[in-house]
Every structure is written in C-alpha cells, then in structure tokens.
C-alpha cells in the first residue's frame, strides 16, 4: 500500500500548475487524479487477486475498485497535500 500512497508525489507538478484557480476546481482535479490512480492500481492488483480493498458493498462503487462517495475525502486530501507542497517549496527557498 505504501507505494500506492507514495504516488501522491505525482500530484506536486499538478499543484504547481493549478496556481490560483478556485479551490473547488483544484480539489476536484486532485480528487479525479486520486480516483484515477486508485482505479489503475486497483485494476492491476485485482488481475492477480492482490487488491486489498473491495468496495462491492457500496452503492457508489465502480467495478468494486473505487467509491464515488469518497469524492469529498479525496478533494480535501488533495487540498491538504497541495498546502504541504507549497509550504515545503517555501521552506526550500
């Protein structure tokens, strides 16, 4: 799971490109990218029966791999990560 979480580092360039866009736009983009990463890794792991999560019980699942009702969580997670990136960038200057 840690390599999957580590993929969040790929959000850093996107955070820098988003600039001063409205926070809902930025958060939605981050959530979409997180969903995409979760879907790709979940699909690859499922092919080998190694996927550690199964969202089949949720009404809002897509192929048991992602849950659309997690959108607010991923939106705010992306915005939190954005803040961490910006603070890190400022500290490194």
Backbone as a printed PyTorch tensor [residue, N CA C, xyz], in Angstrom:
tensor([[[  0.8140,  -1.1990,   0.0000],
         [  0.0000,   0.0000,   0.0000],
         [  0.8580,   1.2640,   0.0000]],

        [[  2.0130,   1.2390,   0.6520],
         [  2.8320,   2.4350,   0.7220],
         [  3.2790,   2.9230,  -0.6520]],

        [[  3.6300,   2.0340,  -1.5890],
         [  3.9660,   2.5510,  -2.9220],
         [  2.7740,   3.2560,  -3.5850]],

        [[  1.5760,   2.7710,  -3.3220],
         [  0.3890,   3.4190,  -3.8930],
         [  0.2180,   4.8020,  -3.2800]],

        [[  0.3640,   4.9060,  -1.9590],
         [  0.2600,   6.2140,  -1.3060],
         [  1.3790,   7.1420,  -1.7710]],

        [[  2.5380,   6.5780,  -2.0310],
         [  3.6770,   7.3670,  -2.4880],
         [  3.4510,   8.0040,  -3.8430]],

        [[  2.5150,   7.4480,  -4.5970],
         [  2.2020,   8.0310,  -5.9060],
         [  1.6250,   9.4350,  -5.7740]],

        [[  1.2360,   9.8210,  -4.5660],
         [  0.7340,  11.1780,  -4.3460],
         [  1.7840,  12.2170,  -4.7140]],

        [[  3.0470,  11.8320,  -4.7140],
         [  4.1120,  12.7610,  -5.1160],
         [  3.9240,  13.2500,  -6.5450]],

        [[  3.2300,  12.4660,  -7.3630],
         [  2.9760,  12.8890,  -8.7390],
         [  1.9630,  14.0310,  -8.8120]],

        [[  1.2970,  14.3330,  -7.6980],
         [  0.3740,  15.4660,  -7.6730],
         [  1.1260,  16.7960,  -7.5750]],

        [[  2.3710,  16.7720,  -7.1280],
         [  3.1220,  18.0130,  -6.9130],
         [  3.1930,  18.8940,  -8.1590]],

        [[  3.5630,  18.3610,  -9.3220],
         [  3.5920,  19.2390, -10.5030],
         [  2.2120,  19.7950, -10.8620]],

        [[  1.1920,  19.0010, -10.6450],
         [ -0.1750,  19.4700, -10.9240],
         [ -0.5240,  20.6040,  -9.9730]],

        [[ -0.1450,  20.4620,  -8.7030],
         [ -0.4050,  21.5160,  -7.7180],
         [  0.2430,  22.8230,  -8.1450]],

        [[  1.4500,  22.7260,  -8.6420],
         [  2.1590,  23.9360,  -9.0630],
         [  1.5210,  24.5580, -10.3050]],

        [[  0.9730,  23.7330, -11.1780],
         [  0.3310,  24.2470, -12.3960],
         [ -1.0390,  24.8740, -12.1390]],

        [[ -1.7180,  24.4080, -11.0940],
         [ -3.0830,  24.8760, -10.8340],
         [ -3.1150,  26.3260, -10.3690]],

        [[ -2.0360,  26.7950,  -9.7800],
         [ -1.9240,  28.2000,  -9.4000],
         [ -3.0420,  28.7010,  -8.5190]],

        [[ -3.6940,  29.7550,  -8.9590],
         [ -4.7050,  30.4460,  -8.1540],
         [ -6.1380,  30.1120,  -8.5710]],

        [[ -6.3290,  28.9720,  -9.1650],
         [ -7.6930,  28.5760,  -9.5440],
         [ -8.5360,  28.4170,  -8.2750]],

        [[ -9.8350,  28.4550,  -8.4320],
         [-10.7600,  28.3030,  -7.3040],
         [-10.4940,  26.9690,  -6.6030]],

        [[-10.6110,  26.9610,  -5.2840],
         [-10.2640,  25.7590,  -4.5280],
         [-11.1140,  24.5470,  -4.9050]],

        [[-12.3630,  24.7650,  -5.3150],
         [-13.1990,  23.6200,  -5.7260],
         [-12.7140,  23.0220,  -7.0420]],

        [[-12.2420,  23.8630,  -7.9290],
         [-11.6840,  23.3700,  -9.1930],
         [-10.4260,  22.5540,  -8.9070]],

        [[ -9.5300,  23.1250,  -8.1060],
         [ -8.2990,  22.4160,  -7.7550],
         [ -8.6120,  21.1040,  -7.0370]],

        [[ -9.4850,  21.1560,  -6.0590],
         [ -9.8320,  19.9520,  -5.3040],
         [-10.4610,  18.8760,  -6.1610]],

        [[-11.3000,  19.2760,  -7.1020],
         [-11.9330,  18.3090,  -7.9970],
         [-10.8980,  17.6590,  -8.9140]],

        [[ -9.9520,  18.4370,  -9.3970],
         [ -8.8840,  17.8730, -10.2320],
         [ -8.0630,  16.8790,  -9.4220]],

        [[ -7.7130,  17.2460,  -8.1960],
         [ -6.9350,  16.3380,  -7.3470],
         [ -7.7160,  15.0510,  -7.0730]],

        [[ -9.0050,  15.1940,  -6.7660],
         [ -9.8240,  14.0070,  -6.4880],
         [ -9.9020,  13.1040,  -7.7170]],

        [[-10.0540,  13.7010,  -8.8920],
         [-10.1060,  12.9020, -10.1250],
         [ -8.7960,  12.1540, -10.3470]],

        [[ -7.6760,  12.8030, -10.0730],
         [ -6.3800,  12.1430, -10.2380],
         [ -6.1840,  11.0280,  -9.2080]],

        [[ -6.6600,  11.2610,  -8.0000],
         [ -6.5760,  10.2110,  -6.9740],
         [ -7.4520,   9.0300,  -7.3660]],

        [[ -8.6660,   9.3110,  -7.8460],
         [ -9.5390,   8.2320,  -8.3240],
         [ -8.8660,   7.4580,  -9.4520]],

        [[ -8.2470,   8.1700, -10.3670],
         [ -7.5790,   7.5210, -11.4890],
         [ -6.4520,   6.6080, -10.9980]],

        [[ -5.6420,   7.1110, -10.0830],
         [ -4.5690,   6.2950,  -9.5230],
         [ -5.0980,   5.0800,  -8.7890]],

        [[ -6.1720,   5.2760,  -8.0160],
         [ -6.7780,   4.1630,  -7.2810],
         [ -7.3660,   3.1300,  -8.2440]],

        [[ -7.9880,   3.6110,  -9.3110],
         [ -8.5910,   2.6980, -10.2840],
         [ -7.5210,   1.8800, -11.0190]],

        [[ -6.4790,   2.5550, -11.4590],
         [ -5.4170,   1.8480, -12.1960],
         [ -4.7260,   0.8280, -11.3080]],

        [[ -4.3160,   1.2450, -10.1140],
         [ -3.6300,   0.2960,  -9.2330],
         [ -4.5640,  -0.8170,  -8.7730]],

        [[ -5.8090,  -0.4710,  -8.4890],
         [ -6.7720,  -1.4930,  -8.0780],
         [ -7.0310,  -2.5070,  -9.1750]],

        [[ -7.1240,  -2.0410, -10.4080],
         [ -7.3450,  -2.9460, -11.5360],
         [ -6.1500,  -3.8740, -11.7260]],

        [[ -4.9510,  -3.3080, -11.6750],
         [ -3.7520,  -4.1400, -11.8300],
         [ -3.6310,  -5.1650, -10.7100]],

        [[ -3.9010,  -4.7590,  -9.4910],
         [ -3.8220,  -5.6880,  -8.3640],
         [ -4.9240,  -6.7480,  -8.4220]],

        [[ -6.1100,  -6.3530,  -8.8850],
         [ -7.2240,  -7.3020,  -8.9710],
         [ -6.9590,  -8.4090,  -9.9820]],

        [[ -6.2150,  -8.1020, -11.0170],
         [ -5.8960,  -9.1220, -12.0210],
         [ -5.1050, -10.2750, -11.4210]],

        [[ -4.3890, -10.0010, -10.3500],
         [ -3.6050, -11.0390,  -9.6720],
         [ -4.2180, -11.4350,  -8.3310]],

        [[ -5.4660, -11.0160,  -8.1020],
         [ -6.1620, -11.2680,  -6.8350],
         [ -5.3810, -10.7620,  -5.6300]],

        [[ -4.7620,  -9.5850,  -5.7690],
         [ -3.9690,  -8.9960,  -4.6980],
         [ -4.5400,  -7.6800,  -4.1790]],

        [[ -5.6690,  -7.2410,  -4.7050],
         [ -6.2330,  -5.9490,  -4.3130],
         [ -6.7130,  -6.0210,  -2.8630]],

        [[ -6.1680,  -5.1630,  -1.9820],
         [ -6.5350,  -5.2370,  -0.5710],
         [ -7.8720,  -4.5850,  -0.2330]],

        [[ -8.5100,  -3.9390,  -1.1830],
         [ -9.8030,  -3.3330,  -0.9050],
         [-10.8470,  -3.8610,  -1.8760]],

        [[-12.0810,  -3.8710,  -1.3920],
         [-13.2200,  -4.3170,  -2.2000],
         [-14.4110,  -3.4650,  -1.7930]],

        [[-14.8090,  -2.5720,  -2.6690],
         [-15.9110,  -1.6650,  -2.3740],
         [-17.2420,  -2.1750,  -2.9390]],

        [[-17.3470,  -3.4680,  -3.1660],
         [-18.5510,  -4.0440,  -3.7340],
         [-19.7940,  -3.8150,  -2.9010]],

        [[-19.6350,  -3.6290,  -1.5980],
         [-20.7770,  -3.4170,  -0.7220],
         [-21.3540,  -2.0020,  -0.8290]],

        [[-20.5980,  -1.0880,  -1.4340],
         [-21.0390,   0.2970,  -1.5520],
         [-21.9250,   0.4790,  -2.7800]],

        [[-22.9390,   1.2660,  -2.6180],
         [-23.8430,   1.5760,  -3.7270],
         [-23.1450,   2.4110,  -4.8040]],

        [[-22.1250,   3.1670,  -4.4110],
         [-21.4620,   4.1100,  -5.3070],
         [-20.1410,   3.5880,  -5.8500]],

        [[-19.9700,   2.2740,  -5.9120],
         [-18.6990,   1.7150,  -6.3800],
         [-18.6440,   1.6320,  -7.9080]],

        [[-17.4370,   1.6340,  -8.4140],
         [-17.1910,   1.3700,  -9.8280],
         [-16.2850,   0.1550,  -9.8840]],

        [[-16.8380,  -0.9390, -10.3820],
         [-16.1310,  -2.2160, -10.5120],
         [-15.4740,  -2.6700,  -9.2070]],

        [[-16.0590,  -2.2930,  -8.0880],
         [-15.5860,  -2.6630,  -6.7480],
         [-14.2150,  -2.0840,  -6.4210]],

        [[-13.7150,  -1.1690,  -7.2560],
         [-12.3560,  -0.6590,  -7.0820],
         [-12.3260,   0.7540,  -6.5130]],

        [[-13.2600,   1.6050,  -6.9280],
         [-13.3170,   2.9530,  -6.3560],
         [-14.7280,   3.2380,  -5.8700]],

        [[-14.8290,   4.1680,  -4.9260],
         [-16.1160,   4.6010,  -4.3860],
         [-16.2930,   6.0850,  -4.6660]],

        [[-17.3150,   6.4080,  -5.4310],
         [-17.5500,   7.8020,  -5.7860],
         [-17.9660,   8.6440,  -4.5880]],

        [[-18.5130,   8.0010,  -3.5460],
         [-18.8960,   8.7730,  -2.3680],
         [-17.6760,   9.2170,  -1.5530]],

        [[-16.4810,   8.8040,  -1.9400],
         [-15.2540,   9.2730,  -1.3090],
         [-14.7680,  10.5900,  -1.9150]],

        [[-15.5060,  11.1300,  -2.8740],
         [-15.0990,  12.3720,  -3.5330],
         [-14.7580,  13.4840,  -2.5520]],

        [[-15.5940,  13.7900,  -1.5520],
         [-15.2180,  14.8700,  -0.6230],
         [-13.9160,  14.5790,   0.1240]],

        [[-13.7250,  13.3520,   0.5170],
         [-12.4980,  12.9720,   1.2240],
         [-11.2760,  13.1960,   0.3450]],

        [[-11.3210,  12.7470,  -0.9010],
         [-10.1740,  12.9010,  -1.7990],
         [ -9.9720,  14.3570,  -2.1870]],

        [[-11.0640,  15.1130,  -2.3030],
         [-10.9660,  16.5380,  -2.6180],
         [-10.1710,  17.2520,  -1.5310]],

        [[-10.5520,  17.0350,  -0.2710],
         [ -9.8570,  17.6970,   0.8300],
         [ -8.4520,  17.1370,   1.0420]],

        [[ -8.2580,  15.8550,   0.7710],
         [ -6.9180,  15.2730,   0.8600],
         [ -5.9960,  15.9310,  -0.1620]],

        [[ -6.4900,  16.1300,  -1.3690],
         [ -5.6980,  16.8060,  -2.3970],
         [ -5.3470,  18.2310,  -2.0090]],

        [[ -6.3070,  18.9500,  -1.4160],
         [ -6.0400,  20.3250,  -0.9900],
         [ -5.0490,  20.3650,   0.1710]],

        [[ -5.1220,  19.3940,   1.0570],
         [ -4.1530,  19.3040,   2.1490],
         [ -2.7610,  19.0270,   1.5960]],

        [[ -2.6850,  18.1130,   0.6570],
         [ -1.4010,  17.7930,   0.0380],
         [ -0.8460,  19.0200,  -0.6820]],

        [[ -1.7150,  19.7640,  -1.3390],
         [ -1.2920,  20.9960,  -2.0160],
         [ -0.6600,  21.9700,  -1.0230]],

        [[ -1.2860,  22.0960,   0.1240],
         [ -0.7480,  23.0050,   1.1430],
         [  0.6270,  22.5410,   1.6180]],

        [[  0.7720,  21.2390,   1.8230],
         [  2.0650,  20.7000,   2.2400],
         [  3.1400,  20.9560,   1.1860]],

        [[  2.7790,  20.8130,  -0.0740],
         [  3.7360,  21.0570,  -1.1630],
         [  4.1520,  22.5140,  -1.1700]],

        [[  3.2010,  23.4230,  -1.0380],
         [  3.5260,  24.8470,  -1.0730],
         [  4.3980,  25.2570,   0.1100]],

        [[  4.0970,  24.7160,   1.2950],
         [  4.9200,  25.0340,   2.4650],
         [  6.3230,  24.4680,   2.3200]],

        [[  6.4160,  23.2800,   1.7500],
         [  7.7350,  22.6670,   1.5220],
         [  8.5220,  23.4790,   0.5010]],

        [[  7.8520,  23.9110,  -0.5640],
         [  8.5270,  24.7260,  -1.5860],
         [  9.0550,  26.0280,  -0.9700]],

        [[  8.2450,  26.6590,  -0.1150],
         [  8.6690,  27.9110,   0.5040],
         [  9.8390,  27.6830,   1.4610]],

        [[  9.8320,  26.5770,   2.1750],
         [ 10.8940,  26.2900,   3.1420],
         [ 12.2160,  25.9810,   2.4260]],

        [[ 12.1260,  25.4800,   1.2210],
         [ 13.3400,  25.1140,   0.4760],
         [ 13.9760,  26.2950,  -0.2430]],

        [[ 13.3090,  27.4130,  -0.2640],
         [ 13.8580,  28.5910,  -0.9630],
         [ 14.8680,  29.3020,  -0.1230]]])
